[in-house]
Amino acid sequence: MKTFSRFMEVYSFNANDKKMDAFVVKEIKKRKLAKFPVNATDDYKMKRGAPTFKFLSPTKRMIHVWLRQMSPSKGQPKGMMAFNYQFEDK
């Protein structure tokens, strides 16, 4: 059973999360994998299989990134991809 403090620790979004999201978006754009990456960290099904790529964070931790093509919809720009990431467990 999770206590409330543990629940808030797992599900709270703070400035570090936003910074890490921005860092991952920058890396995706640098590798020219997507023009418009969209954060999909709540999509846990995406993490099945091998990650699309791995890279080191500024804190020297390995980050695994998964990408998936988003289904086209009206008004959506071409090149939009959803991404999810996690740190490598040691």
N, CA, C and O of each residue as an XYZ file, in Angstrom:
360
protein
N       0.837     -1.171      0.000
C       0.000      0.000      0.000
C       0.891      1.247      0.000
O       1.861      1.331      0.753
N       0.548      2.196     -0.845
C       1.319      3.427     -0.927
C       0.767      4.448      0.059
O      -0.445      4.632      0.165
N       1.654      5.096      0.764
C       1.229      6.177      1.630
C       0.998      7.420      0.774
O       1.413      7.468     -0.384
N       0.348      8.404      1.334
C       0.050      9.611      0.575
C       1.328     10.316      0.138
O       1.415     10.799     -0.991
N       2.324     10.377      1.027
C       3.576     11.051      0.657
C       4.279     10.320     -0.480
O       4.857     10.962     -1.357
N       4.239      8.993     -0.482
C       4.835      8.213     -1.574
C       4.054      8.438     -2.861
O       4.642      8.537     -3.938
N       2.734      8.520     -2.755
C       1.888      8.777     -3.918
C       2.235     10.126     -4.531
O       2.373     10.231     -5.749
N       2.379     11.161     -3.703
C       2.703     12.493     -4.201
C       4.110     12.529     -4.791
O       4.361     13.267     -5.743
N       5.020     11.746     -4.240
C       6.385     11.688     -4.759
C       6.407     11.095     -6.160
O       7.150     11.559     -7.025
N       5.596     10.075     -6.380
C       5.578      9.393     -7.677
C       4.827     10.204     -8.718
O       5.264     10.265     -9.868
N       3.709     10.830     -8.355
C       2.836     11.461     -9.332
C       2.925     12.982     -9.378
O       2.171     13.609    -10.122
N       3.802     13.581     -8.623
C       3.916     15.033     -8.670
C       4.830     15.443     -9.813
O       5.826     14.779    -10.103
N       4.482     16.529    -10.445
C       5.311     17.075    -11.511
C       5.915     18.367    -10.989
O       5.197     19.270    -10.559
N       7.208     18.449    -11.026
C       7.879     19.631    -10.520
C       8.769     20.219    -11.609
O       8.732     19.780    -12.758
N       9.554     21.199    -11.242
C      10.412     21.878    -12.213
C      11.439     20.928    -12.823
O      11.794     21.078    -13.992
N      11.920     19.956    -12.052
C      12.898     19.013    -12.592
C      12.297     18.165    -13.705
O      12.974     17.864    -14.688
N      11.030     17.776    -13.560
C      10.369     17.012    -14.609
C      10.265     17.830    -15.892
O      10.504     17.315    -16.985
N       9.912     19.086    -15.757
C       9.789     19.946    -16.938
C      11.147     20.153    -17.603
O      11.244     20.170    -18.830
N      12.188     20.308    -16.798
C      13.527     20.469    -17.352
C      13.964     19.212    -18.086
O      14.556     19.291    -19.162
N      13.671     18.044    -17.502
C      14.068     16.788    -18.135
C      13.266     16.555    -19.411
O      13.808     16.065    -20.401
N      11.966     16.908    -19.395
C      11.157     16.806    -20.610
C      11.747     17.681    -21.713
O      11.863     17.245    -22.858
N      12.115     18.899    -21.373
C      12.704     19.810    -22.356
C      14.037     19.275    -22.868
O      14.355     19.420    -24.049
N      14.808     18.662    -21.991
C      16.089     18.097    -22.395
C      15.883     16.941    -23.372
O      16.619     16.822    -24.352
N      14.889     16.089    -23.115
C      14.607     14.961    -24.008
C      14.085     15.467    -25.347
O      14.472     14.947    -26.393
N      13.210     16.476    -25.335
C      12.699     17.053    -26.580
C      13.849     17.621    -27.410
O      13.894     17.432    -28.626
N      14.763     18.305    -26.761
C      15.926     18.868    -27.461
C      16.762     17.773    -28.110
O      17.235     17.931    -29.235
N      16.943     16.661    -27.398
C      17.727     15.545    -27.940
C      17.005     14.892    -29.128
O      17.650     14.503    -30.102
N      15.681     14.768    -29.055
C      14.910     14.183    -30.158
C      15.025     15.064    -31.399
O      15.233     14.565    -32.505
N      14.892     16.362    -31.212
C      14.993     17.282    -32.349
C      16.406     17.319    -32.914
O      16.589     17.436    -34.125
N      17.410     17.221    -32.036
C      18.798     17.225    -32.490
C      19.079     16.010    -33.368
O      19.824     16.106    -34.343
N      18.491     14.881    -33.029
C      18.684     13.663    -33.826
C      17.752     13.602    -35.036
O      17.812     12.653    -35.818
N      16.889     14.615    -35.194
C      15.947     14.746    -36.310
C      15.019     13.537    -36.418
O      14.761     13.036    -37.513
N      14.522     13.077    -35.274
C      13.585     11.963    -35.252
C      12.139     12.433    -35.314
O      11.270     11.685    -35.763
N      11.864     13.654    -34.872
C      10.515     14.199    -34.906
C      10.577     15.720    -34.941
O      11.419     16.334    -34.285
N       9.669     16.324    -35.720
C       9.598     17.777    -35.742
C       8.834     18.295    -34.529
O       9.192     19.321    -33.950
N       7.779     17.576    -34.150
C       6.920     18.002    -33.053
C       6.755     16.869    -32.042
O       5.760     16.146    -32.104
N       7.691     16.692    -31.116
C       7.537     15.647    -30.100
C       6.515     16.068    -29.039
O       6.471     17.224    -28.618
N       5.695     15.096    -28.619
C       4.659     15.324    -27.620
C       4.912     14.370    -26.465
O       5.137     13.178    -26.673
N       4.876     14.894    -25.251
C       5.124     14.088    -24.065
C       3.967     13.128    -23.818
O       2.806     13.535    -23.798
N       4.291     11.854    -23.629
C       3.283     10.837    -23.348
C       3.759      9.963    -22.194
O       3.747      8.736    -22.296
N       4.178     10.589    -21.099
C       4.737      9.820    -19.990
C       3.711      8.962    -19.285
O       4.086      8.051    -18.546
N       2.421      9.220    -19.487
C       1.402      8.388    -18.861
C       1.070      7.154    -19.694
O       0.279      6.315    -19.261
N       1.656      7.030    -20.871
C       1.420      5.892    -21.761
C       2.466      4.818    -21.474
O       3.520      4.778    -22.109
N       2.162      3.948    -20.511
C       3.129      2.927    -20.092
C       3.225      1.775    -21.089
O       4.222      1.054    -21.090
N       2.209      1.585    -21.939
C       2.256      0.518    -22.941
C       3.377      0.757    -23.942
O       3.886     -0.182    -24.554
N       3.755      2.018    -24.103
C       4.784      2.369    -25.072
C       6.138      1.795    -24.690
O       6.985      1.595    -25.561
N       6.361      1.528    -23.423
C       7.679      1.101    -22.948
C       7.976     -0.370    -23.229
O       9.028     -0.866    -22.823
N       7.094     -1.067    -23.901
C       7.386     -2.456    -24.258
C       8.421     -2.480    -25.371
O       8.417     -1.622    -26.254
N       9.290     -3.450    -25.324
C      10.297     -3.589    -26.367
C      11.511     -2.720    -26.111
O      11.649     -2.107    -25.052
N      12.370     -2.683    -27.083
C      13.618     -1.931    -26.955
C      13.357     -0.442    -27.158
O      12.492     -0.068    -27.951
N      14.095      0.409    -26.449
C      13.928      1.852    -26.652
C      14.450      2.276    -28.022
O      15.297      1.604    -28.610
N      13.938      3.392    -28.519
C      14.369      3.918    -29.813
C      15.826      4.353    -29.755
O      16.604      4.065    -30.664
N      16.193      5.054    -28.675
C      17.591      5.427    -28.483
C      17.857      5.675    -27.005
O      16.940      5.799    -26.195
N      19.146      5.742    -26.685
C      19.602      5.995    -25.318
C      20.614      7.128    -25.368
O      21.337      7.280    -26.352
N      20.664      7.925    -24.300
C      21.679      8.961    -24.198
C      21.908      9.319    -22.740
O      21.109      8.971    -21.871
N      23.006     10.019    -22.479
C      23.359     10.409    -21.117
C      22.715     11.743    -20.763
O      22.705     12.674    -21.568
N      22.179     11.823    -19.553
C      21.617     13.080    -19.058
C      22.751     13.953    -18.537
O      23.887     13.488    -18.437
N      22.465     15.212    -18.203
C      23.514     16.078    -17.641
C      24.056     15.565    -16.309
O      25.170     15.907    -15.913
N      23.261     14.739    -15.617
C      23.716     14.176    -14.342
C      24.414     12.833    -14.533
O      24.641     12.103    -13.568
N      24.753     12.511    -15.775
C      25.483     11.287    -16.144
C      24.689     10.018    -15.872
O      25.267      8.973    -15.572
N      23.357     10.105    -15.976
C      22.509      8.923    -15.879
C      21.998      8.600    -17.282
O      21.694      9.505    -18.060
N      21.904      7.310    -17.601
C      21.449      6.885    -18.914
C      19.930      7.029    -18.991
O      19.209      6.601    -18.089
N      19.455      7.638    -20.079
C      18.024      7.811    -20.312
C      17.637      6.967    -21.522
O      18.279      7.040    -22.569
N      16.586      6.168    -21.371
C      16.025      5.373    -22.460
C      14.796      6.107    -22.982
O      13.934      6.507    -22.201
N      14.710      6.289    -24.311
C      13.608      7.038    -24.920
C      12.882      6.142    -25.918
O      13.500      5.493    -26.763
N      11.546      6.124    -25.799
C      10.688      5.413    -26.737
C       9.912      6.437    -27.543
O       9.459      7.443    -26.999
N       9.755      6.189    -28.842
C       8.973      7.051    -29.724
C       7.916      6.226    -30.429
O       8.133      5.056    -30.744
N       6.763      6.849    -30.677
C       5.743      6.196    -31.498
C       5.065      7.242    -32.361
O       4.882      8.386    -31.945
N       4.699      6.840    -33.554
C       4.003      7.718    -34.486
C       2.591      7.947    -33.980
O       1.912      6.998    -33.588
N       2.149      9.177    -33.983
C       0.785      9.478    -33.561
C      -0.139      9.330    -34.754
O       0.236      9.631    -35.887
N      -1.349      8.865    -34.489
C      -2.303      8.708    -35.579
C      -2.693     10.091    -36.099
O      -2.878     11.022    -35.316
N      -2.817     10.224    -37.416
C      -3.121     11.542    -37.980
C      -4.541     11.979    -37.626
O      -5.467     11.168    -37.596
N      -4.690     13.259    -37.364
C      -6.009     13.828    -37.120
C      -6.080     15.176    -37.810
O      -5.067     15.716    -38.255
N      -7.265     15.703    -37.892
C      -7.480     16.954    -38.611
C      -6.742     18.103    -37.920
O      -6.882     18.298    -36.713
N      -5.968     18.848    -38.677
C      -5.253     19.995    -38.156
C      -3.927     19.668    -37.481
O      -3.245     20.570    -36.994
N      -3.558     18.409    -37.446
C      -2.305     18.000    -36.799
C      -1.164     18.113    -37.799
O      -1.291     17.642    -38.929
N      -0.051     18.728    -37.406
C       1.065     18.848    -38.348
C       1.740     17.502    -38.609
O       1.711     16.598    -37.774
N       2.340     17.397    -39.776
C       3.058     16.177    -40.131
C       4.347     16.109    -39.321
O       4.990     17.135    -39.102
N       4.728     14.937    -38.881
C       5.954     14.772    -38.119
C       5.735     14.817    -36.618
O       6.690     15.025    -35.869
N       4.507     14.629    -36.159
C       4.225     14.645    -34.729
C       4.402     13.232    -34.173
O       3.827     12.272    -34.687
N       5.210     13.122    -33.107
C       5.484     11.827    -32.496
C       5.363     11.955    -30.986
O       5.710     12.983    -30.404
N       4.866     10.895    -30.362
C       4.775     10.845    -28.907
C       6.050     10.211    -28.367
O       6.612      9.306    -28.984
N       6.504     10.690    -27.207
C       7.698     10.123    -26.624
C       7.462      9.806    -25.151
O       6.628     10.419    -24.483
N       8.219      8.835    -24.675
C       8.217      8.455    -23.268
C       9.659      8.123    -22.925
O      10.411      7.655    -23.779
N      10.045      8.361    -21.689
C      11.426      8.094    -21.304
C      11.476      7.617    -19.868
O      10.548      7.828    -19.088
N      12.587      6.964    -19.537
C      12.837      6.576    -18.156
C      14.337      6.468    -17.946
O      15.103      6.251    -18.885
N      14.734      6.624    -16.702
C      16.136      6.481    -16.355
C      16.480      5.009    -16.212
O      15.649      4.195    -15.808
N      17.721      4.681    -16.550
C      18.183      3.298    -16.431
C      18.337      2.944    -14.951
O      18.933      3.699    -14.183
N      17.800      1.804    -14.567
C      17.936      1.352    -13.184
C      19.316      0.757    -12.988
O      19.841      0.057    -13.854
N      19.890      1.050    -11.834
C      21.229      0.495    -11.548
C      21.132     -0.597    -10.545
O      22.147     -1.187    -10.176
